[in-house]
């Protein structure tokens, strides 16, 4: 796990300066607002954002909640998130550097635990899900938003290109895999939905600072896919002067019916 965390910290330290600009697109911001609405917050809740990154989802939730704790394994990402929160006038937040697999909180400490676009970075998703469930009070919510796996048989190919672009990527989970996780840990499914998010290939590669030679290799593979050659799993298409593709973001709201 240590090597995996080191890889995540290395990659996201590199991404931290540009991450907020990348995630600020209209479709991503709209997704955050729609996801926040599904929590039905009353303004008093204590929320934990796991693998918070630059706190983009937390910035949407904070004005709707009583307090939010932003947790991430990469200090540079949290520093960028804290700076953006201060610009936005958010004062009801604290910041914790820790691994998602070992949350430094007592059982039932939060009304909700949320995690946005991080599960595909976890070597093993079960310990993270288990820890999130542990720190949520009875009747509380566990919320996950993440890219969903492409359909078979292109799933492995898509994960390969995701990892070429970002070595901290492990694998995308399917909607069914998230639902199985919830069932395994005794959570009830309160909401599930899928949103299509358009992504520009050049922006996608620029965020992780893909080396020029590898960037050319990935772009060539996408063009070949568009021309009918080997499939990448991305279903790329021409968008103006560049290449684009669509990610499918799943949103899952699970409820903790009881505490062990």
C-alpha positions as CSV (number, residue, x, y, z in Angstrom):
1,X,0.0,0.0,0.0
2,X,2.9,2.3,0.8
3,X,4.2,2.2,-2.8
4,X,0.7,2.8,-4.2
5,X,0.3,5.9,-1.9
6,X,3.7,7.2,-2.9
7,X,2.6,6.9,-6.6
8,X,-0.6,8.7,-5.9
9,X,1.2,11.5,-3.9
10,X,3.7,11.9,-6.7
11,X,1.1,12.1,-9.5
12,X,-1.2,14.4,-7.6
13,X,1.5,16.7,-6.4
14,X,2.3,17.1,-10.1
15,X,-1.4,17.8,-10.9
16,X,-2.2,20.1,-8.0
17,X,-1.3,23.5,-9.6
18,X,-3.7,22.9,-12.5
19,X,-6.3,20.6,-10.9
20,X,-8.9,23.3,-10.0
21,X,-8.9,24.8,-13.5
22,X,-9.4,21.4,-15.0
23,X,-12.3,20.4,-12.8
24,X,-14.1,23.8,-13.1
25,X,-15.7,22.9,-16.4
26,X,-19.5,23.6,-16.6
27,X,-20.4,19.9,-16.9
28,X,-18.3,18.9,-13.8
29,X,-19.6,21.8,-11.7
30,X,-23.2,20.9,-12.7
31,X,-22.5,17.3,-11.6
32,X,-21.2,18.5,-8.2
33,X,-24.4,20.5,-7.7
34,X,-26.7,17.7,-8.8
35,X,-24.8,15.3,-6.5
36,X,-25.0,17.6,-3.5
37,X,-28.8,17.9,-4.0
38,X,-29.1,14.1,-3.6
39,X,-27.8,14.4,0.0
40,X,-30.7,16.5,1.1
41,X,-28.6,18.4,3.6
42,X,-30.2,20.5,6.3
43,X,-27.2,22.8,7.2
44,X,-26.2,21.0,10.4
45,X,-24.4,17.9,9.1
46,X,-20.8,17.0,9.8
47,X,-19.3,15.6,6.5
48,X,-16.1,13.9,5.7
49,X,-14.7,14.1,2.2
50,X,-12.3,11.2,1.6
51,X,-9.5,11.6,-1.0
52,X,-10.7,15.2,-1.3
53,X,-8.0,16.4,-3.6
54,X,-8.5,20.1,-4.1
55,X,-11.8,20.0,-2.3
56,X,-14.0,20.7,-5.3
57,X,-16.9,18.6,-4.1
58,X,-16.4,19.8,-0.6
59,X,-16.7,23.4,-1.8
60,X,-20.1,22.6,-3.1
61,X,-21.2,20.8,0.1
62,X,-19.7,23.2,2.7
63,X,-22.3,26.0,2.3
64,X,-25.0,23.4,2.8
65,X,-23.6,21.6,5.8
66,X,-22.5,22.4,9.4
67,X,-18.9,21.3,9.0
68,X,-16.7,19.5,6.5
69,X,-13.5,17.7,7.0
70,X,-11.3,17.4,3.9
71,X,-9.0,14.4,4.0
72,X,-6.4,13.5,1.4
73,X,-3.0,11.6,1.2
74,X,-1.4,14.4,-0.8
75,X,-0.5,17.6,1.1
76,X,-0.1,19.6,-2.1
77,X,-3.7,18.9,-3.2
78,X,-5.1,19.8,0.2
79,X,-3.0,23.0,0.2
80,X,-4.5,23.9,-3.2
81,X,-8.0,23.1,-1.9
82,X,-7.5,25.1,1.3
83,X,-6.4,28.1,-0.8
84,X,-9.5,27.8,-3.1
85,X,-11.8,27.4,0.0
86,X,-10.3,30.6,1.5
87,X,-11.0,32.5,-1.8
88,X,-14.6,31.2,-1.7
89,X,-15.0,32.4,1.9
90,X,-15.5,28.9,3.3
91,X,-14.7,28.8,7.0
92,X,-16.5,25.6,8.2
93,X,-13.8,23.2,7.1
94,X,-10.7,21.5,8.5
95,X,-8.0,19.6,6.6
96,X,-6.4,16.2,7.4
97,X,-3.6,14.5,5.7
98,X,-4.2,10.7,5.9
99,X,-4.7,7.6,3.8
100,X,-8.3,6.6,2.9
101,X,-7.6,3.0,4.0
102,X,-7.1,4.1,7.6
103,X,-9.3,7.0,8.6
104,X,-8.2,8.7,11.9
105,X,-11.7,9.1,13.3
106,X,-13.9,7.3,15.8
107,X,-16.8,5.1,14.7
108,X,-19.9,7.1,13.7
109,X,-18.1,10.5,13.7
110,X,-19.9,11.9,10.6
111,X,-23.4,12.3,9.2
112,X,-22.0,11.6,5.7
113,X,-18.8,10.4,4.1
114,X,-18.3,11.3,0.5
115,X,-15.7,10.4,-2.1
116,X,-15.5,11.9,-5.6
117,X,-13.4,10.5,-8.5
118,X,-11.0,8.6,-6.3
119,X,-12.0,4.9,-6.2
120,X,-10.3,4.2,-9.5
121,X,-7.0,5.1,-7.7
122,X,-7.4,2.6,-4.9
123,X,-5.5,-0.7,-5.2
124,X,-8.2,-2.4,-3.1
125,X,-11.6,-0.5,-2.8
126,X,-12.9,-2.7,0.0
127,X,-10.8,-1.2,2.9
128,X,-11.7,2.3,1.8
129,X,-15.5,1.5,1.6
130,X,-15.3,-0.3,5.0
131,X,-13.6,2.7,6.6
132,X,-16.1,5.2,5.2
133,X,-18.9,3.0,6.5
134,X,-17.3,2.8,9.9
135,X,-17.1,6.5,10.4
136,X,-20.7,7.2,9.3
137,X,-23.3,7.2,12.1
138,X,-26.4,5.0,12.0
139,X,-28.8,6.5,9.4
140,X,-26.0,8.4,7.8
141,X,-24.9,8.5,4.2
142,X,-22.0,7.1,2.2
143,X,-21.7,8.9,-1.2
144,X,-19.4,7.8,-4.1
145,X,-19.0,9.5,-7.4
146,X,-16.5,8.0,-9.9
147,X,-15.8,7.1,-13.5
148,X,-17.5,3.9,-14.4
149,X,-15.7,1.0,-16.2
150,X,-16.2,0.7,-19.9
151,X,-18.2,-2.3,-21.1
152,X,-16.4,-5.6,-21.8
153,X,-14.4,-6.5,-23.8
154,X,-12.9,-3.0,-23.9
155,X,-12.6,-2.5,-20.2
156,X,-9.0,-3.6,-20.0
157,X,-7.9,-1.5,-22.9
158,X,-9.5,1.6,-21.4
159,X,-7.8,1.1,-18.1
160,X,-4.5,0.6,-19.9
161,X,-4.8,4.1,-21.5
162,X,-6.0,5.6,-18.2
163,X,-2.8,4.3,-16.6
164,X,-0.6,5.5,-19.4
165,X,-2.0,8.9,-18.9
166,X,-1.9,8.7,-15.1
167,X,0.3,6.0,-13.5
168,X,-1.7,6.3,-10.2
169,X,-4.8,4.9,-12.0
170,X,-5.6,1.3,-11.0
171,X,-9.0,0.3,-12.5
172,X,-12.4,1.7,-12.9
173,X,-15.2,-0.1,-11.2
174,X,-18.6,-0.9,-12.8
175,X,-21.9,0.2,-11.3
176,X,-22.6,-3.4,-10.3
177,X,-19.3,-3.6,-8.4
178,X,-20.2,-0.5,-6.4
179,X,-23.6,-2.0,-5.6
180,X,-22.0,-5.3,-4.6
181,X,-19.7,-3.4,-2.2
182,X,-22.6,-1.7,-0.6
183,X,-24.5,-5.0,-0.1
184,X,-21.4,-6.6,1.3
185,X,-21.1,-3.9,4.0
186,X,-24.8,-3.8,4.8
187,X,-25.6,-0.4,3.2
188,X,-28.9,0.4,1.6
189,X,-28.9,2.0,-1.9
190,X,-30.8,5.3,-1.7
191,X,-29.8,6.7,-5.1
192,X,-27.9,5.7,-8.2
193,X,-27.4,7.6,-11.5
194,X,-25.0,8.0,-14.4
195,X,-24.0,11.3,-16.0
196,X,-22.1,11.6,-19.3
197,X,-19.1,14.1,-19.0
198,X,-17.4,15.3,-22.2
199,X,-13.6,15.5,-22.0
200,X,-11.1,17.0,-24.4
201,X,-8.2,14.7,-25.0
202,X,-5.5,17.5,-25.0
203,X,-6.8,18.9,-21.7
204,X,-7.0,15.4,-20.2
205,X,-3.4,14.7,-21.0
206,X,-2.1,18.2,-20.1
207,X,-3.4,17.8,-16.5
208,X,-1.1,14.9,-15.8
209,X,1.7,16.4,-17.8
210,X,2.0,13.4,-20.1
211,X,5.4,13.5,-21.8
212,X,5.3,14.6,-25.4
213,X,6.2,11.2,-26.9
214,X,3.6,9.3,-24.9
215,X,1.1,12.1,-25.6
216,X,1.6,11.5,-29.4
217,X,1.3,7.7,-28.9
218,X,-2.1,8.1,-27.1
219,X,-3.4,10.6,-29.6
220,X,-2.4,8.3,-32.5
221,X,-4.2,5.4,-30.8
222,X,-7.3,7.5,-30.5
223,X,-7.2,8.6,-34.2
224,X,-6.7,4.9,-35.2
225,X,-9.7,4.0,-33.1
226,X,-11.8,6.6,-34.9
227,X,-10.7,5.2,-38.2
228,X,-11.8,1.7,-37.4
229,X,-8.6,0.2,-36.1
230,X,-7.9,-1.3,-32.6
231,X,-10.4,0.0,-30.1
232,X,-9.2,2.0,-27.1
233,X,-12.4,1.7,-25.1
234,X,-12.8,5.5,-25.2
235,X,-15.1,5.8,-28.3
236,X,-13.2,9.0,-29.3
237,X,-14.7,11.5,-31.7
238,X,-13.7,14.6,-33.5
239,X,-14.7,17.8,-31.7
240,X,-13.8,20.9,-33.6
241,X,-10.1,20.9,-34.1
242,X,-9.4,18.2,-31.6
243,X,-10.3,14.8,-30.2
244,X,-12.8,14.3,-27.4
245,X,-14.5,11.4,-25.6
246,X,-17.1,10.9,-23.0
247,X,-16.7,9.6,-19.4
248,X,-19.6,8.0,-17.6
249,X,-19.7,9.2,-14.0
250,X,-21.7,7.1,-11.6
251,X,-23.2,8.6,-8.4
252,X,-24.2,6.4,-5.6
253,X,-25.8,7.4,-2.3
254,X,-25.8,4.6,0.3
255,X,-27.5,4.7,3.7
256,X,-26.1,3.1,6.9
257,X,-29.1,1.4,8.5
258,X,-27.3,0.4,11.7
259,X,-24.0,0.4,13.5
260,X,-22.1,-2.8,14.3
